[in-house]
Amino acid sequence: MEHVTEKIDINSATQEELKELPGLGPTLANEIIAARPFKSADDLRKLKGIGEKRYEKLRPFFHD
């Protein structure tokens, strides 16, 4: 599995790109896609299944 090294755009990332992120499987990837558009990646906090710890792990992978 390839890991994401560049930051990605939360509003245009594919399911495959999202699934590469640590702790993010196909279900959460689909929820992120369904909840678009986001004003910023900080809106991840509003999704069910993304608590503070998971948010802290994921946030650095997204553009501001």
mmCIF file of the N, C-alpha and C atoms, coordinates in Angstrom:
data_MODEL
# 
_entry.id   MODEL 
# 
loop_
_atom_site.group_PDB 
_atom_site.id 
_atom_site.type_symbol 
_atom_site.label_atom_id 
_atom_site.label_alt_id 
_atom_site.label_comp_id 
_atom_site.label_asym_id 
_atom_site.label_entity_id 
_atom_site.label_seq_id 
_atom_site.pdbx_PDB_ins_code 
_atom_site.Cartn_x 
_atom_site.Cartn_y 
_atom_site.Cartn_z 
_atom_site.occupancy 
_atom_site.B_iso_or_equiv 
_atom_site.pdbx_formal_charge 
_atom_site.auth_seq_id 
_atom_site.auth_comp_id 
_atom_site.auth_asym_id 
_atom_site.auth_atom_id 
_atom_site.pdbx_PDB_model_num 
ATOM 1   N N  . MET A 1 1  ? 0.841   -1.194 0.000  1.00 0.00 ? 1  MET A N  1 
ATOM 2   C CA . MET A 1 1  ? 0.000   0.000  0.000  1.00 0.00 ? 1  MET A CA 1 
ATOM 3   C C  . MET A 1 1  ? 0.878   1.245  0.000  1.00 0.00 ? 1  MET A C  1 
ATOM 4   N N  . GLU A 1 2  ? 0.571   2.145  -0.868 1.00 0.00 ? 2  GLU A N  1 
ATOM 5   C CA . GLU A 1 2  ? 1.329   3.376  -0.980 1.00 0.00 ? 2  GLU A CA 1 
ATOM 6   C C  . GLU A 1 2  ? 0.769   4.396  0.000  1.00 0.00 ? 2  GLU A C  1 
ATOM 7   N N  . HIS A 1 3  ? 1.654   5.133  0.650  1.00 0.00 ? 3  HIS A N  1 
ATOM 8   C CA . HIS A 1 3  ? 1.186   6.152  1.589  1.00 0.00 ? 3  HIS A CA 1 
ATOM 9   C C  . HIS A 1 3  ? 1.230   7.527  0.947  1.00 0.00 ? 3  HIS A C  1 
ATOM 10  N N  . VAL A 1 4  ? 0.292   8.349  1.296  1.00 0.00 ? 4  VAL A N  1 
ATOM 11  C CA . VAL A 1 4  ? 0.200   9.703  0.764  1.00 0.00 ? 4  VAL A CA 1 
ATOM 12  C C  . VAL A 1 4  ? 1.347   10.530 1.329  1.00 0.00 ? 4  VAL A C  1 
ATOM 13  N N  . THR A 1 5  ? 2.084   11.199 0.446  1.00 0.00 ? 5  THR A N  1 
ATOM 14  C CA . THR A 1 5  ? 3.171   12.048 0.908  1.00 0.00 ? 5  THR A CA 1 
ATOM 15  C C  . THR A 1 5  ? 2.844   13.516 0.688  1.00 0.00 ? 5  THR A C  1 
ATOM 16  N N  . GLU A 1 6  ? 2.046   13.805 -0.333 1.00 0.00 ? 6  GLU A N  1 
ATOM 17  C CA . GLU A 1 6  ? 1.636   15.180 -0.584 1.00 0.00 ? 6  GLU A CA 1 
ATOM 18  C C  . GLU A 1 6  ? 0.277   15.408 0.064  1.00 0.00 ? 6  GLU A C  1 
ATOM 19  N N  . LYS A 1 7  ? 0.022   16.661 0.431  1.00 0.00 ? 7  LYS A N  1 
ATOM 20  C CA . LYS A 1 7  ? -1.292  16.976 0.994  1.00 0.00 ? 7  LYS A CA 1 
ATOM 21  C C  . LYS A 1 7  ? -2.340  16.895 -0.105 1.00 0.00 ? 7  LYS A C  1 
ATOM 22  N N  . ILE A 1 8  ? -3.525  16.444 0.300  1.00 0.00 ? 8  ILE A N  1 
ATOM 23  C CA . ILE A 1 8  ? -4.599  16.296 -0.679 1.00 0.00 ? 8  ILE A CA 1 
ATOM 24  C C  . ILE A 1 8  ? -5.742  17.257 -0.366 1.00 0.00 ? 8  ILE A C  1 
ATOM 25  N N  . ASP A 1 9  ? -6.566  17.500 -1.363 1.00 0.00 ? 9  ASP A N  1 
ATOM 26  C CA . ASP A 1 9  ? -7.719  18.387 -1.229 1.00 0.00 ? 9  ASP A CA 1 
ATOM 27  C C  . ASP A 1 9  ? -8.912  17.548 -0.777 1.00 0.00 ? 9  ASP A C  1 
ATOM 28  N N  . ILE A 1 10 ? -9.484  17.918 0.338  1.00 0.00 ? 10 ILE A N  1 
ATOM 29  C CA . ILE A 1 10 ? -10.603 17.142 0.895  1.00 0.00 ? 10 ILE A CA 1 
ATOM 30  C C  . ILE A 1 10 ? -11.808 17.104 -0.041 1.00 0.00 ? 10 ILE A C  1 
ATOM 31  N N  . ASN A 1 11 ? -11.956 18.121 -0.878 1.00 0.00 ? 11 ASN A N  1 
ATOM 32  C CA . ASN A 1 11 ? -13.116 18.188 -1.759 1.00 0.00 ? 11 ASN A CA 1 
ATOM 33  C C  . ASN A 1 11 ? -12.908 17.510 -3.112 1.00 0.00 ? 11 ASN A C  1 
ATOM 34  N N  . SER A 1 12 ? -11.685 17.101 -3.426 1.00 0.00 ? 12 SER A N  1 
ATOM 35  C CA . SER A 1 12 ? -11.464 16.451 -4.725 1.00 0.00 ? 12 SER A CA 1 
ATOM 36  C C  . SER A 1 12 ? -10.739 15.114 -4.615 1.00 0.00 ? 12 SER A C  1 
ATOM 37  N N  . ALA A 1 13 ? -10.344 14.720 -3.424 1.00 0.00 ? 13 ALA A N  1 
ATOM 38  C CA . ALA A 1 13 ? -9.637  13.444 -3.261 1.00 0.00 ? 13 ALA A CA 1 
ATOM 39  C C  . ALA A 1 13 ? -10.540 12.277 -3.646 1.00 0.00 ? 13 ALA A C  1 
ATOM 40  N N  . THR A 1 14 ? -9.960  11.292 -4.293 1.00 0.00 ? 14 THR A N  1 
ATOM 41  C CA . THR A 1 14 ? -10.719 10.109 -4.678 1.00 0.00 ? 14 THR A CA 1 
ATOM 42  C C  . THR A 1 14 ? -10.864 9.178  -3.477 1.00 0.00 ? 14 THR A C  1 
ATOM 43  N N  . GLN A 1 15 ? -11.748 8.203  -3.602 1.00 0.00 ? 15 GLN A N  1 
ATOM 44  C CA . GLN A 1 15 ? -11.901 7.228  -2.526 1.00 0.00 ? 15 GLN A CA 1 
ATOM 45  C C  . GLN A 1 15 ? -10.574 6.508  -2.300 1.00 0.00 ? 15 GLN A C  1 
ATOM 46  N N  . GLU A 1 16 ? -9.868  6.186  -3.370 1.00 0.00 ? 16 GLU A N  1 
ATOM 47  C CA . GLU A 1 16 ? -8.585  5.493  -3.252 1.00 0.00 ? 16 GLU A CA 1 
ATOM 48  C C  . GLU A 1 16 ? -7.583  6.336  -2.467 1.00 0.00 ? 16 GLU A C  1 
ATOM 49  N N  . GLU A 1 17 ? -7.517  7.636  -2.766 1.00 0.00 ? 17 GLU A N  1 
ATOM 50  C CA . GLU A 1 17 ? -6.599  8.516  -2.034 1.00 0.00 ? 17 GLU A CA 1 
ATOM 51  C C  . GLU A 1 17 ? -6.970  8.574  -0.558 1.00 0.00 ? 17 GLU A C  1 
ATOM 52  N N  . LEU A 1 18 ? -8.251  8.687  -0.279 1.00 0.00 ? 18 LEU A N  1 
ATOM 53  C CA . LEU A 1 18 ? -8.697  8.774  1.109  1.00 0.00 ? 18 LEU A CA 1 
ATOM 54  C C  . LEU A 1 18 ? -8.404  7.490  1.870  1.00 0.00 ? 18 LEU A C  1 
ATOM 55  N N  . LYS A 1 19 ? -8.602  6.339  1.229  1.00 0.00 ? 19 LYS A N  1 
ATOM 56  C CA . LYS A 1 19 ? -8.380  5.057  1.890  1.00 0.00 ? 19 LYS A CA 1 
ATOM 57  C C  . LYS A 1 19 ? -6.914  4.837  2.249  1.00 0.00 ? 19 LYS A C  1 
ATOM 58  N N  . GLU A 1 20 ? -6.002  5.552  1.603  1.00 0.00 ? 20 GLU A N  1 
ATOM 59  C CA . GLU A 1 20 ? -4.576  5.420  1.891  1.00 0.00 ? 20 GLU A CA 1 
ATOM 60  C C  . GLU A 1 20 ? -4.192  6.105  3.199  1.00 0.00 ? 20 GLU A C  1 
ATOM 61  N N  . LEU A 1 21 ? -5.058  6.957  3.701  1.00 0.00 ? 21 LEU A N  1 
ATOM 62  C CA . LEU A 1 21 ? -4.746  7.680  4.928  1.00 0.00 ? 21 LEU A CA 1 
ATOM 63  C C  . LEU A 1 21 ? -4.858  6.750  6.139  1.00 0.00 ? 21 LEU A C  1 
ATOM 64  N N  . PRO A 1 22 ? -4.030  6.958  7.148  1.00 0.00 ? 22 PRO A N  1 
ATOM 65  C CA . PRO A 1 22 ? -4.049  6.065  8.316  1.00 0.00 ? 22 PRO A CA 1 
ATOM 66  C C  . PRO A 1 22 ? -5.380  6.112  9.056  1.00 0.00 ? 22 PRO A C  1 
ATOM 67  N N  . GLY A 1 23 ? -5.934  4.946  9.309  1.00 0.00 ? 23 GLY A N  1 
ATOM 68  C CA . GLY A 1 23 ? -7.177  4.871  10.071 1.00 0.00 ? 23 GLY A CA 1 
ATOM 69  C C  . GLY A 1 23 ? -8.430  5.209  9.294  1.00 0.00 ? 23 GLY A C  1 
ATOM 70  N N  . LEU A 1 24 ? -8.302  5.292  7.978  1.00 0.00 ? 24 LEU A N  1 
ATOM 71  C CA . LEU A 1 24 ? -9.457  5.667  7.166  1.00 0.00 ? 24 LEU A CA 1 
ATOM 72  C C  . LEU A 1 24 ? -9.735  4.552  6.158  1.00 0.00 ? 24 LEU A C  1 
ATOM 73  N N  . GLY A 1 25 ? -10.839 3.864  6.329  1.00 0.00 ? 25 GLY A N  1 
ATOM 74  C CA . GLY A 1 25 ? -11.211 2.783  5.426  1.00 0.00 ? 25 GLY A CA 1 
ATOM 75  C C  . GLY A 1 25 ? -12.246 3.234  4.417  1.00 0.00 ? 25 GLY A C  1 
ATOM 76  N N  . PRO A 1 26 ? -12.784 2.286  3.658  1.00 0.00 ? 26 PRO A N  1 
ATOM 77  C CA . PRO A 1 26 ? -13.741 2.634  2.606  1.00 0.00 ? 26 PRO A CA 1 
ATOM 78  C C  . PRO A 1 26 ? -15.024 3.282  3.111  1.00 0.00 ? 26 PRO A C  1 
ATOM 79  N N  . THR A 1 27 ? -15.499 2.883  4.290  1.00 0.00 ? 27 THR A N  1 
ATOM 80  C CA . THR A 1 27 ? -16.735 3.466  4.814  1.00 0.00 ? 27 THR A CA 1 
ATOM 81  C C  . THR A 1 27 ? -16.566 4.948  5.113  1.00 0.00 ? 27 THR A C  1 
ATOM 82  N N  . LEU A 1 28 ? -15.513 5.292  5.848  1.00 0.00 ? 28 LEU A N  1 
ATOM 83  C CA . LEU A 1 28 ? -15.281 6.703  6.157  1.00 0.00 ? 28 LEU A CA 1 
ATOM 84  C C  . LEU A 1 28 ? -14.923 7.491  4.899  1.00 0.00 ? 28 LEU A C  1 
ATOM 85  N N  . ALA A 1 29 ? -14.195 6.881  3.981  1.00 0.00 ? 29 ALA A N  1 
ATOM 86  C CA . ALA A 1 29 ? -13.871 7.566  2.727  1.00 0.00 ? 29 ALA A CA 1 
ATOM 87  C C  . ALA A 1 29 ? -15.166 7.937  1.997  1.00 0.00 ? 29 ALA A C  1 
ATOM 88  N N  . ASN A 1 30 ? -16.114 7.014  1.948  1.00 0.00 ? 30 ASN A N  1 
ATOM 89  C CA . ASN A 1 30 ? -17.400 7.297  1.302  1.00 0.00 ? 30 ASN A CA 1 
ATOM 90  C C  . ASN A 1 30 ? -18.180 8.375  2.045  1.00 0.00 ? 30 ASN A C  1 
ATOM 91  N N  . GLU A 1 31 ? -18.113 8.371  3.370  1.00 0.00 ? 31 GLU A N  1 
ATOM 92  C CA . GLU A 1 31 ? -18.813 9.403  4.143  1.00 0.00 ? 31 GLU A CA 1 
ATOM 93  C C  . GLU A 1 31 ? -18.223 10.784 3.878  1.00 0.00 ? 31 GLU A C  1 
ATOM 94  N N  . ILE A 1 32 ? -16.904 10.855 3.771  1.00 0.00 ? 32 ILE A N  1 
ATOM 95  C CA . ILE A 1 32 ? -16.255 12.134 3.453  1.00 0.00 ? 32 ILE A CA 1 
ATOM 96  C C  . ILE A 1 32 ? -16.719 12.619 2.083  1.00 0.00 ? 32 ILE A C  1 
ATOM 97  N N  . ILE A 1 33 ? -16.720 11.722 1.108  1.00 0.00 ? 33 ILE A N  1 
ATOM 98  C CA . ILE A 1 33 ? -17.142 12.090 -0.252 1.00 0.00 ? 33 ILE A CA 1 
ATOM 99  C C  . ILE A 1 33 ? -18.602 12.539 -0.255 1.00 0.00 ? 33 ILE A C  1 
ATOM 100 N N  . ALA A 1 34 ? -19.457 11.838 0.473  1.00 0.00 ? 34 ALA A N  1 
ATOM 101 C CA . ALA A 1 34 ? -20.889 12.176 0.510  1.00 0.00 ? 34 ALA A CA 1 
ATOM 102 C C  . ALA A 1 34 ? -21.154 13.505 1.221  1.00 0.00 ? 34 ALA A C  1 
ATOM 103 N N  . ALA A 1 35 ? -20.273 13.901 2.138  1.00 0.00 ? 35 ALA A N  1 
ATOM 104 C CA . ALA A 1 35 ? -20.497 15.119 2.925  1.00 0.00 ? 35 ALA A CA 1 
ATOM 105 C C  . ALA A 1 35 ? -19.946 16.373 2.244  1.00 0.00 ? 35 ALA A C  1 
ATOM 106 N N  . ARG A 1 36 ? -19.339 16.218 1.097  1.00 0.00 ? 36 ARG A N  1 
ATOM 107 C CA . ARG A 1 36 ? -18.768 17.385 0.412  1.00 0.00 ? 36 ARG A CA 1 
ATOM 108 C C  . ARG A 1 36 ? -19.849 18.330 -0.048 1.00 0.00 ? 36 ARG A C  1 
ATOM 109 N N  . PRO A 1 37 ? -19.551 19.605 -0.234 1.00 0.00 ? 37 PRO A N  1 
ATOM 110 C CA . PRO A 1 37 ? -18.239 20.224 -0.068 1.00 0.00 ? 37 PRO A CA 1 
ATOM 111 C C  . PRO A 1 37 ? -17.982 20.653 1.381  1.00 0.00 ? 37 PRO A C  1 
ATOM 112 N N  . PHE A 1 38 ? -16.724 20.673 1.725  1.00 0.00 ? 38 PHE A N  1 
ATOM 113 C CA . PHE A 1 38 ? -16.278 21.161 3.029  1.00 0.00 ? 38 PHE A CA 1 
ATOM 114 C C  . PHE A 1 38 ? -15.717 22.558 2.862  1.00 0.00 ? 38 PHE A C  1 
ATOM 115 N N  . LYS A 1 39 ? -15.909 23.412 3.857  1.00 0.00 ? 39 LYS A N  1 
ATOM 116 C CA . LYS A 1 39 ? -15.275 24.732 3.837  1.00 0.00 ? 39 LYS A CA 1 
ATOM 117 C C  . LYS A 1 39 ? -13.785 24.579 4.049  1.00 0.00 ? 39 LYS A C  1 
ATOM 118 N N  . SER A 1 40 ? -13.412 23.646 4.921  1.00 0.00 ? 40 SER A N  1 
ATOM 119 C CA . SER A 1 40 ? -12.002 23.303 5.134  1.00 0.00 ? 40 SER A CA 1 
ATOM 120 C C  . SER A 1 40 ? -11.950 21.899 5.705  1.00 0.00 ? 40 SER A C  1 
ATOM 121 N N  . ALA A 1 41 ? -10.758 21.342 5.766  1.00 0.00 ? 41 ALA A N  1 
ATOM 122 C CA . ALA A 1 41 ? -10.609 19.994 6.312  1.00 0.00 ? 41 ALA A CA 1 
ATOM 123 C C  . ALA A 1 41 ? -10.963 19.965 7.797  1.00 0.00 ? 41 ALA A C  1 
ATOM 124 N N  . ASP A 1 42 ? -11.029 21.110 8.434  1.00 0.00 ? 42 ASP A N  1 
ATOM 125 C CA . ASP A 1 42 ? -11.438 21.161 9.843  1.00 0.00 ? 42 ASP A CA 1 
ATOM 126 C C  . ASP A 1 42 ? -12.863 20.635 10.020 1.00 0.00 ? 42 ASP A C  1 
ATOM 127 N N  . ASP A 1 43 ? -13.655 20.670 8.953  1.00 0.00 ? 43 ASP A N  1 
ATOM 128 C CA . ASP A 1 43 ? -15.026 20.166 9.015  1.00 0.00 ? 43 ASP A CA 1 
ATOM 129 C C  . ASP A 1 43 ? -15.097 18.649 9.192  1.00 0.00 ? 43 ASP A C  1 
ATOM 130 N N  . LEU A 1 44 ? -13.954 17.971 9.057  1.00 0.00 ? 44 LEU A N  1 
ATOM 131 C CA . LEU A 1 44 ? -13.922 16.524 9.318  1.00 0.00 ? 44 LEU A CA 1 
ATOM 132 C C  . LEU A 1 44 ? -14.459 16.210 10.703 1.00 0.00 ? 44 LEU A C  1 
ATOM 133 N N  . ARG A 1 45 ? -14.247 17.125 11.624 1.00 0.00 ? 45 ARG A N  1 
ATOM 134 C CA . ARG A 1 45 ? -14.695 16.926 13.009 1.00 0.00 ? 45 ARG A CA 1 
ATOM 135 C C  . ARG A 1 45 ? -16.199 16.696 13.098 1.00 0.00 ? 45 ARG A C  1 
ATOM 136 N N  . LYS A 1 46 ? -16.940 17.178 12.132 1.00 0.00 ? 46 LYS A N  1 
ATOM 137 C CA . LYS A 1 46 ? -18.404 17.072 12.173 1.00 0.00 ? 46 LYS A CA 1 
ATOM 138 C C  . LYS A 1 46 ? -18.908 15.700 11.738 1.00 0.00 ? 46 LYS A C  1 
ATOM 139 N N  . LEU A 1 47 ? -18.042 14.905 11.129 1.00 0.00 ? 47 LEU A N  1 
ATOM 140 C CA . LEU A 1 47 ? -18.476 13.603 10.631 1.00 0.00 ? 47 LEU A CA 1 
ATOM 141 C C  . LEU A 1 47 ? -18.530 12.572 11.744 1.00 0.00 ? 47 LEU A C  1 
ATOM 142 N N  . LYS A 1 48 ? -19.569 11.761 11.684 1.00 0.00 ? 48 LYS A N  1 
ATOM 143 C CA . LYS A 1 48 ? -19.689 10.658 12.628 1.00 0.00 ? 48 LYS A CA 1 
ATOM 144 C C  . LYS A 1 48 ? -18.552 9.679  12.350 1.00 0.00 ? 48 LYS A C  1 
ATOM 145 N N  . GLY A 1 49 ? -17.910 9.218  13.385 1.00 0.00 ? 49 GLY A N  1 
ATOM 146 C CA . GLY A 1 49 ? -16.809 8.280  13.212 1.00 0.00 ? 49 GLY A CA 1 
ATOM 147 C C  . GLY A 1 49 ? -15.443 8.931  13.220 1.00 0.00 ? 49 GLY A C  1 
ATOM 148 N N  . ILE A 1 50 ? -15.428 10.257 13.213 1.00 0.00 ? 50 ILE A N  1 
ATOM 149 C CA . ILE A 1 50 ? -14.144 10.957 13.303 1.00 0.00 ? 50 ILE A CA 1 
ATOM 150 C C  . ILE A 1 50 ? -14.130 11.754 14.600 1.00 0.00 ? 50 ILE A C  1 
ATOM 151 N N  . GLY A 1 51 ? -13.506 11.166 15.577 1.00 0.00 ? 51 GLY A N  1 
ATOM 152 C CA . GLY A 1 51 ? -13.349 11.820 16.864 1.00 0.00 ? 51 GLY A CA 1 
ATOM 153 C C  . GLY A 1 51 ? -12.085 12.662 16.866 1.00 0.00 ? 51 GLY A C  1 
ATOM 154 N N  . GLU A 1 52 ? -11.768 13.225 17.997 1.00 0.00 ? 52 GLU A N  1 
ATOM 155 C CA . GLU A 1 52 ? -10.620 14.125 18.100 1.00 0.00 ? 52 GLU A CA 1 
ATOM 156 C C  . GLU A 1 52 ? -9.301  13.419 17.767 1.00 0.00 ? 52 GLU A C  1 
ATOM 157 N N  . LYS A 1 53 ? -9.126  12.193 18.261 1.00 0.00 ? 53 LYS A N  1 
ATOM 158 C CA . LYS A 1 53 ? -7.864  11.484 18.003 1.00 0.00 ? 53 LYS A CA 1 
ATOM 159 C C  . LYS A 1 53 ? -7.694  11.179 16.516 1.00 0.00 ? 53 LYS A C  1 
ATOM 160 N N  . ARG A 1 54 ? -8.744  10.686 15.890 1.00 0.00 ? 54 ARG A N  1 
ATOM 161 C CA . ARG A 1 54 ? -8.664  10.370 14.459 1.00 0.00 ? 54 ARG A CA 1 
ATOM 162 C C  . ARG A 1 54 ? -8.472  11.653 13.658 1.00 0.00 ? 54 ARG A C  1 
ATOM 163 N N  . TYR A 1 55 ? -9.163  12.716 14.054 1.00 0.00 ? 55 TYR A N  1 
ATOM 164 C CA . TYR A 1 55 ? -9.002  14.002 13.371 1.00 0.00 ? 55 TYR A CA 1 
ATOM 165 C C  . TYR A 1 55 ? -7.547  14.464 13.436 1.00 0.00 ? 55 TYR A C  1 
ATOM 166 N N  . GLU A 1 56 ? -6.931  14.366 14.613 1.00 0.00 ? 56 GLU A N  1 
ATOM 167 C CA . GLU A 1 56 ? -5.542  14.800 14.788 1.00 0.00 ? 56 GLU A CA 1 
ATOM 168 C C  . GLU A 1 56 ? -4.599  14.011 13.877 1.00 0.00 ? 56 GLU A C  1 
ATOM 169 N N  . LYS A 1 57 ? -4.896  12.732 13.650 1.00 0.00 ? 57 LYS A N  1 
ATOM 170 C CA . LYS A 1 57 ? -4.061  11.909 12.761 1.00 0.00 ? 57 LYS A CA 1 
ATOM 171 C C  . LYS A 1 57 ? -4.270  12.284 11.294 1.00 0.00 ? 57 LYS A C  1 
ATOM 172 N N  . LEU A 1 58 ? -5.512  12.595 10.936 1.00 0.00 ? 58 LEU A N  1 
ATOM 173 C CA . LEU A 1 58 ? -5.853  12.837 9.536  1.00 0.00 ? 58 LEU A CA 1 
ATOM 174 C C  . LEU A 1 58 ? -5.568  14.259 9.052  1.00 0.00 ? 58 LEU A C  1 
ATOM 175 N N  . ARG A 1 59 ? -5.769  15.227 9.923  1.00 0.00 ? 59 ARG A N  1 
ATOM 176 C CA . ARG A 1 59 ? -5.719  16.639 9.501  1.00 0.00 ? 59 ARG A CA 1 
ATOM 177 C C  . ARG A 1 59 ? -4.446  17.035 8.773  1.00 0.00 ? 59 ARG A C  1 
ATOM 178 N N  . PRO A 1 60 ? -3.258  16.559 9.179  1.00 0.00 ? 60 PRO A N  1 
ATOM 179 C CA . PRO A 1 60 ? -2.034  16.977 8.474  1.00 0.00 ? 60 PRO A CA 1 
ATOM 180 C C  . PRO A 1 60 ? -1.959  16.541 7.011  1.00 0.00 ? 60 PRO A C  1 
ATOM 181 N N  . PHE A 1 61 ? -2.794  15.602 6.602  1.00 0.00 ? 61 PHE A N  1 
ATOM 182 C CA . PHE A 1 61 ? -2.749  15.102 5.228  1.00 0.00 ? 61 PHE A CA 1 
ATOM 183 C C  . PHE A 1 61 ? -3.530  15.963 4.250  1.00 0.00 ? 61 PHE A C  1 
ATOM 184 N N  . PHE A 1 62 ? -4.299  16.920 4.763  1.00 0.00 ? 62 PHE A N  1 
ATOM 185 C CA . PHE A 1 62 ? -5.144  17.755 3.909  1.00 0.00 ? 62 PHE A CA 1 
ATOM 186 C C  . PHE A 1 62 ? -4.643  19.190 3.815  1.00 0.00 ? 62 PHE A C  1 
ATOM 187 N N  . HIS A 1 63 ? -4.882  19.794 2.653  1.00 0.00 ? 63 HIS A N  1 
ATOM 188 C CA . HIS A 1 63 ? -4.601  21.230 2.497  1.00 0.00 ? 63 HIS A CA 1 
ATOM 189 C C  . HIS A 1 63 ? -5.450  22.011 3.489  1.00 0.00 ? 63 HIS A C  1 
ATOM 190 N N  . ASP A 1 64 ? -5.035  23.229 3.765  1.00 0.00 ? 64 ASP A N  1 
ATOM 191 C CA . ASP A 1 64 ? -5.802  24.085 4.687  1.00 0.00 ? 64 ASP A CA 1 
ATOM 192 C C  . ASP A 1 64 ? -7.090  24.573 4.089  1.00 0.00 ? 64 ASP A C  1 
# 
